[in-house]
Amino acid sequence: MSSCPVYAAHKIVSFFGRAPAGRGGWGEFLDKLAYFYVKKKPTREELLAFAEAEAPRGKREKALWAVEAFLRTSAALAAWKPKTAFVVFDEAGEVVDIAKAPPERCYAALAVQPDLYIPHGVVVEVKARPPDSYVLHQLAAFSYAYSIIRLVVILPEEEAAYEEAYEAKMLYKEREEVWKKIVELKTEPRSLGGEMYLSF
């Protein structure tokens, strides 16, 4: 019995493994902050100490501001980091299962893993830039597995932060494009380290 190919969308990178524009710097800092927050359940003082230690070079004050902004958003309600969920599709593109492990046989499976989980099906994705087409495709992939995705945008350099909520129906066009990419990979698979990657 052959294994089902897994189309990984929780890290939507190019086929050559390059990180999308905007990674590193504040994006990496916020990823680490979110992970530290749910793993350690730190106090405010511990978060500020983390920011001091992990701040991009010469950006200490901005990093401290980013922590305070983080605590004012839905991200502060997070209970844990969700494990990878495998969205299982049939040939018509209908979701037939949300699995905890890659299925052995299926038409296609999409692996998704947002940054943070708030109970009752709400997840949070933290970004260091406003939503562009890359981010919207990522949110569309998440929307197959979760009912509501809250996008938290923290811009430390501008000292600006905001959040938006997305449901599947708001990402209809992006979901269609995600499915088209899955079909392309299914018919002309290209591999990277044994997994398949979507690229937009």
Phi, psi and omega per residue, in radians:
M1 nan 2.143 -3.107
S2 -1.450 2.629 3.138
S3 -1.394 2.645 3.098
C4 -1.364 2.312 3.044
P5 -1.076 2.474 3.118
V6 -1.889 2.206 -3.126
Y7 -1.739 1.822 -2.969
A8 -1.454 2.054 -3.130
A9 -1.989 -0.113 -3.135
H10 -1.237 -0.354 2.969
K11 -2.201 1.597 -3.071
I12 -1.460 1.614 -3.108
V13 -2.001 2.984 3.111
S14 -1.289 2.967 3.130
F15 -1.137 -0.316 -3.132
F16 -1.676 0.104 3.033
G17 1.431 0.205 3.109
R18 -1.344 2.427 3.057
A19 -1.238 2.553 3.109
P20 -1.137 2.797 -3.138
A21 -0.977 2.418 3.103
G22 1.759 -0.141 3.106
R23 -1.316 2.831 -3.053
G24 1.406 3.050 3.120
G25 1.039 -2.213 -3.087
W26 -1.176 -0.583 3.102
G27 -1.059 -0.793 3.115
E28 -1.162 -0.689 3.123
F29 -1.057 -0.810 -3.113
L30 -1.183 -0.612 3.053
D31 -1.041 -0.817 -3.138
K32 -1.136 -0.694 3.135
L33 -1.069 -0.836 -3.132
A34 -1.069 -0.761 -3.134
Y35 -1.140 -0.776 3.121
F36 -1.068 -0.675 -3.089
Y37 -1.108 -0.812 -3.088
V38 -1.429 -0.447 -3.109
K39 -1.382 -0.752 -3.021
K40 -1.719 -0.287 -3.035
K41 0.858 0.959 -3.003
P42 -1.308 2.798 2.980
T43 -1.346 2.961 3.099
R44 -1.038 -0.709 -3.130
E45 -1.130 -0.661 3.111
E46 -1.192 -0.631 3.083
L47 -1.126 -0.723 3.133
L48 -1.157 -0.656 3.087
A49 -1.142 -0.686 3.070
F50 -1.044 -0.784 -3.134
A51 -1.064 -0.714 3.124
E52 -1.082 -0.690 -3.084
A53 -1.328 -0.572 -3.013
E54 -1.831 -0.007 -3.088
A55 -1.031 2.445 2.995
P56 -0.953 2.626 -3.067
R57 -0.889 2.203 3.094
G58 1.313 0.210 -3.045
K59 -2.094 0.539 -3.050
R60 -0.994 -0.878 -3.079
E61 -1.107 -0.677 3.118
K62 -1.166 -0.641 3.123
A63 -1.157 -0.710 3.093
L64 -1.114 -0.689 3.091
W65 -1.099 -0.712 -3.124
A66 -1.067 -0.660 3.106
V67 -1.107 -0.802 3.135
E68 -1.083 -0.689 3.108
A69 -1.137 -0.752 3.110
F70 -0.959 -0.770 -3.090
L71 -1.234 -0.242 3.110
R72 -1.661 0.022 -3.113
T73 -1.889 3.110 3.091
S74 -1.089 -0.353 3.121
A75 -0.990 -0.542 -3.125
A76 -1.193 -0.244 3.126
L77 -1.577 -0.030 -3.037
A78 -1.100 2.441 3.130
A79 -1.689 -0.643 3.137
W80 -2.881 3.021 3.019
K81 -1.549 2.176 -3.100
P82 -1.174 2.535 3.026
K83 -1.315 2.847 3.120
T84 -1.040 2.293 3.050
A85 -1.912 2.450 -3.126
F86 -1.901 1.948 3.132
V87 -1.513 2.053 -3.031
V88 -1.756 2.213 -3.103
F89 -1.943 2.662 2.906
D90 -1.665 -3.099 -3.039
E91 -1.190 -0.318 3.124
A92 -1.520 -0.045 -3.136
G93 1.525 0.167 3.103
E94 -1.487 2.456 3.098
V95 -1.347 2.177 -3.118
V96 -1.905 -0.242 -3.131
D97 -2.915 2.662 2.933
I98 -2.057 1.854 -2.985
A99 -1.832 2.777 3.099
K100 -1.605 -0.171 3.128
A101 -2.489 2.722 3.124
P102 -1.005 2.257 3.126
P103 -1.212 2.657 -3.118
E104 -1.286 -0.665 3.133
R105 -2.421 2.307 3.093
C106 -2.988 3.019 3.051
Y107 -1.282 -0.826 3.115
A108 -2.820 2.665 3.075
A109 -2.357 2.404 -3.097
L110 -1.962 2.116 -3.124
A111 -1.604 2.169 -3.110
V112 -2.247 2.506 3.116
Q113 -2.681 1.628 3.074
P114 -1.181 3.072 -3.082
D115 -1.262 -0.812 -2.973
L116 -2.429 2.698 3.130
Y117 -2.141 2.260 2.977
I118 -1.879 2.334 -3.081
P119 -0.887 2.722 3.116
H120 1.313 0.675 2.951
G121 1.408 0.236 3.134
V122 -1.835 2.291 3.078
V123 -2.128 2.791 -3.122
V124 -2.173 2.319 3.018
E125 -2.028 2.211 -3.080
V126 -1.825 2.223 -3.108
K127 -2.243 2.681 3.099
A128 -1.815 0.410 3.096
R129 -2.746 2.706 3.098
P130 -1.095 2.759 -3.084
P131 -1.160 2.212 3.015
D132 -2.025 -2.954 -3.077
S133 -1.095 -0.641 3.109
Y134 -1.046 -0.870 -3.114
V135 -1.107 -0.735 -3.116
L136 -1.138 -0.638 3.059
H137 -1.167 -0.652 3.091
Q138 -1.109 -0.798 3.114
L139 -1.103 -0.653 3.111
A140 -1.078 -0.719 3.094
A141 -1.091 -0.755 3.121
F142 -1.085 -0.590 -3.040
S143 -1.182 -0.256 3.039
Y144 -1.214 -0.470 -3.050
A145 -1.892 -0.375 -3.045
Y146 -2.261 2.517 -3.020
S147 -1.276 -0.646 -3.124
I148 -2.371 2.332 3.044
I149 -2.028 2.136 3.069
R150 -1.723 2.106 3.107
L151 -1.658 2.034 3.100
V152 -1.801 2.075 -3.139
V153 -1.893 2.110 3.124
I154 -2.130 2.102 -3.100
L155 -2.029 1.510 -3.037
P156 -1.043 -0.659 -3.100
E157 -1.101 -0.636 3.126
E158 -1.589 -0.116 -3.024
E159 0.881 0.924 3.117
A160 -2.308 2.520 3.117
A161 -2.640 2.526 3.070
Y162 -2.770 2.969 3.095
E163 -2.498 2.684 3.133
E164 -2.377 2.600 3.104
A165 -1.849 2.399 -3.139
Y166 -2.188 2.415 2.982
E167 -2.021 2.904 -3.095
A168 -0.965 -0.740 -3.076
K169 -1.136 -0.380 3.103
M170 -1.392 -0.256 -3.063
L171 -2.044 0.523 -3.039
Y172 -1.010 -0.861 -3.125
K173 -1.079 -0.762 -3.127
E174 -1.168 -0.649 3.102
R175 -1.112 -0.680 3.075
E176 -1.058 -0.721 -3.121
E177 -1.229 -0.628 3.065
V178 -1.068 -0.786 -3.135
W179 -1.108 -0.709 3.110
K180 -1.046 -0.688 3.123
K181 -1.169 -0.671 3.106
I182 -1.074 -0.765 3.131
V183 -1.101 -0.724 3.105
E184 -1.039 -0.788 3.141
L185 -1.166 -0.595 -3.130
K186 -1.173 -0.646 -3.096
T187 -1.538 -0.525 3.124
E188 -2.301 1.207 -3.027
P189 -1.124 2.366 3.005
R190 -2.175 2.351 -3.010
S191 -1.954 2.704 3.067
L192 -2.525 1.884 3.140
G193 1.084 0.511 3.088
G194 1.515 -0.057 3.098
E195 -2.108 2.871 3.065
M196 -1.770 2.533 -3.118
Y197 -2.253 2.379 3.027
L198 -1.396 2.558 3.121
S199 -2.421 2.212 -3.135
F200 -2.103 nan nan
